[in-house]
Amino acid sequence: MDTARTILDGIVMCVVFNAVVGLFFFVFPQAYSTMFPRNLKKAAAPYVKKEEVIRMYFVLIPLYLLMFLYMAASARLAGVSGFKALFWTGYTEMMFVNAGDFFLLDVLARIYVKDKRLIKGAEEHPDWEWKGWWKLAVPEHGLVWPLLVCPLTGLIVALFGALMS
């Protein structure tokens, strides 16, 4: 694993992911409410349009695929080879995305969204406060990402990298 390249690529992936997700949040915010804590999701549900949720996934799925391809291609161009090295490269880079998602979207953007009242039906909901929000954000980014999303990313990057050789 090329440590310097992995760190730089992790930072790039973090910036790209958060910029794209943040931008499209403002295009159709109600669709993103499906990813909020349960009670906020319930409050916003009557205003969520199925078409917007489909559009959101048409942004997120290609974003993830392009990130996986970039991670694998960048690692291979840096001379990283072998399943184990490619796996840990993908895992580490996705941990940067995880940290950025947590701090930029789940902590900072939550404050902005709460104050601007962008989600119909959940404007004054108490789960906008950190006390309600952390019940989803901390387990998601402290357990689900490191134990499921990042290993899956490492596996996908290693497979893509193996196909590129």
C-alpha positions as CSV (number, residue, x, y, z in Angstrom):
1,M,0.0,0.0,0.0
2,D,1.3,3.4,-0.9
3,T,0.5,5.3,2.3
4,A,0.9,8.9,1.0
5,R,-1.1,8.2,-2.2
6,T,-3.8,6.4,-0.1
7,I,-4.1,9.4,2.2
8,L,-4.3,11.9,-0.6
9,D,-6.8,9.8,-2.5
10,G,-8.8,9.4,0.6
11,I,-9.0,13.1,1.1
12,V,-9.9,13.6,-2.6
13,M,-12.7,10.9,-2.3
14,C,-13.9,12.6,0.9
15,V,-14.2,16.0,-0.8
16,V,-15.8,14.6,-4.0
17,F,-18.3,12.5,-2.1
18,N,-19.4,15.2,0.3
19,A,-19.5,17.8,-2.4
20,V,-21.8,15.7,-4.7
21,V,-24.0,14.5,-1.8
22,G,-24.2,18.0,-0.4
23,L,-25.0,19.6,-3.8
24,F,-27.8,17.1,-4.6
25,F,-29.2,17.5,-1.1
26,F,-30.1,21.0,-2.1
27,V,-31.6,19.9,-5.4
28,F,-34.0,17.4,-3.8
29,P,-33.8,17.6,0.0
30,Q,-37.0,15.6,0.7
31,A,-35.5,12.5,-0.9
32,Y,-32.4,12.6,1.4
33,S,-34.8,12.7,4.4
34,T,-35.1,8.9,3.8
35,M,-31.6,8.6,5.2
36,F,-32.3,10.5,8.4
37,P,-33.1,9.1,11.9
38,R,-36.4,7.1,12.1
39,N,-38.5,9.8,13.7
40,L,-37.4,12.5,11.2
41,K,-38.0,10.1,8.4
42,K,-41.5,9.5,9.6
43,A,-42.3,13.2,10.0
44,A,-41.0,14.0,6.4
45,A,-42.5,10.9,4.8
46,P,-45.8,12.5,3.6
47,Y,-43.8,15.0,1.5
48,V,-41.3,12.6,0.0
49,K,-41.9,11.9,-3.7
50,K,-40.9,8.5,-5.1
51,E,-39.4,10.1,-8.2
52,E,-37.0,12.2,-6.2
53,V,-35.8,9.2,-4.2
54,I,-35.2,7.4,-7.5
55,R,-33.2,10.4,-8.8
56,M,-31.2,10.4,-5.6
57,Y,-30.2,6.8,-6.1
58,F,-29.3,7.6,-9.7
59,V,-26.8,10.0,-8.3
60,L,-25.5,7.9,-5.4
61,I,-25.0,4.5,-7.1
62,P,-22.9,5.9,-10.0
63,L,-21.0,8.1,-7.5
64,Y,-20.0,5.0,-5.5
65,L,-19.1,3.0,-8.6
66,L,-16.9,5.8,-10.0
67,M,-15.3,6.1,-6.6
68,F,-14.5,2.4,-6.5
69,L,-13.0,2.6,-10.0
70,Y,-11.0,5.6,-9.2
71,M,-9.6,4.0,-6.0
72,A,-8.6,0.9,-7.9
73,A,-7.1,2.7,-10.9
74,S,-5.2,5.1,-8.7
75,A,-3.8,2.3,-6.6
76,R,-2.8,0.3,-9.6
77,L,-1.1,3.4,-11.2
78,A,0.8,3.9,-7.9
79,G,2.1,0.4,-8.2
80,V,-0.1,-1.2,-5.6
81,S,-0.7,-4.8,-6.4
82,G,-1.9,-7.9,-4.6
83,F,-5.3,-8.5,-3.1
84,K,-4.3,-7.6,0.5
85,A,-2.7,-4.3,-0.5
86,L,-5.5,-3.3,-2.7
87,F,-8.1,-4.3,-0.1
88,W,-6.4,-2.1,2.6
89,T,-6.1,0.8,0.2
90,G,-9.8,0.7,-0.6
91,Y,-10.7,0.2,3.1
92,T,-8.5,3.2,4.2
93,E,-9.7,5.5,1.5
94,M,-13.4,4.7,2.4
95,M,-12.6,5.4,6.0
96,F,-11.7,9.0,4.9
97,V,-15.1,9.2,3.2
98,N,-16.7,7.9,6.3
99,A,-15.0,10.5,8.5
100,G,-15.9,13.3,6.1
101,D,-19.5,12.2,5.9
102,F,-19.8,12.1,9.6
103,F,-18.2,15.5,10.4
104,L,-19.3,17.4,7.3
105,L,-22.7,16.0,6.6
106,D,-24.0,14.5,9.8
107,V,-22.6,17.1,12.2
108,L,-22.1,20.5,10.4
109,A,-24.7,20.2,7.6
110,R,-27.3,19.0,10.1
111,I,-27.0,22.3,11.9
112,Y,-27.5,24.2,8.7
113,V,-30.4,22.1,7.5
114,K,-32.1,22.4,10.9
115,D,-31.8,26.1,11.0
116,K,-33.0,26.6,7.3
117,R,-36.0,24.3,7.8
118,L,-35.4,22.6,4.4
119,I,-37.2,19.3,5.2
120,K,-41.0,19.7,5.1
121,G,-42.8,18.0,7.9
122,A,-39.8,17.9,10.2
123,E,-39.1,21.6,10.7
124,E,-39.4,21.7,14.5
125,H,-38.7,18.1,15.2
126,P,-36.6,17.4,18.4
127,D,-34.4,14.8,16.6
128,W,-32.6,17.7,14.8
129,E,-30.8,18.3,18.0
130,W,-27.6,16.2,18.5
131,K,-29.3,14.3,21.3
132,G,-31.7,12.7,18.8
133,W,-29.3,12.6,15.8
134,W,-26.4,10.8,17.4
135,K,-28.6,7.7,17.9
136,L,-28.2,7.1,14.1
137,A,-25.0,8.9,13.2
138,V,-22.6,7.4,15.8
139,P,-23.6,3.7,15.3
140,E,-23.7,4.2,11.5
141,H,-20.2,5.8,11.2
142,G,-18.7,4.0,14.2
143,L,-19.9,0.5,13.4
144,V,-21.7,0.0,10.1
145,W,-19.1,1.8,7.9
146,P,-16.0,0.3,9.5
147,L,-17.4,-3.2,9.8
148,L,-19.5,-3.4,6.6
149,V,-19.1,-0.5,4.1
150,C,-15.3,-0.1,4.3
151,P,-14.6,-3.9,4.0
152,L,-17.0,-4.2,1.1
153,T,-15.3,-1.3,-0.5
154,G,-11.9,-2.9,0.1
155,L,-13.1,-6.1,-1.5
156,I,-14.6,-4.3,-4.5
157,V,-11.4,-2.2,-5.0
158,A,-9.2,-5.3,-4.7
159,L,-11.4,-7.1,-7.3
160,F,-11.3,-4.1,-9.7
161,G,-7.6,-3.8,-9.2
162,A,-7.1,-7.5,-9.9
163,L,-9.1,-7.1,-13.1
164,M,-6.9,-4.2,-14.2
165,S,-3.7,-6.2,-14.0
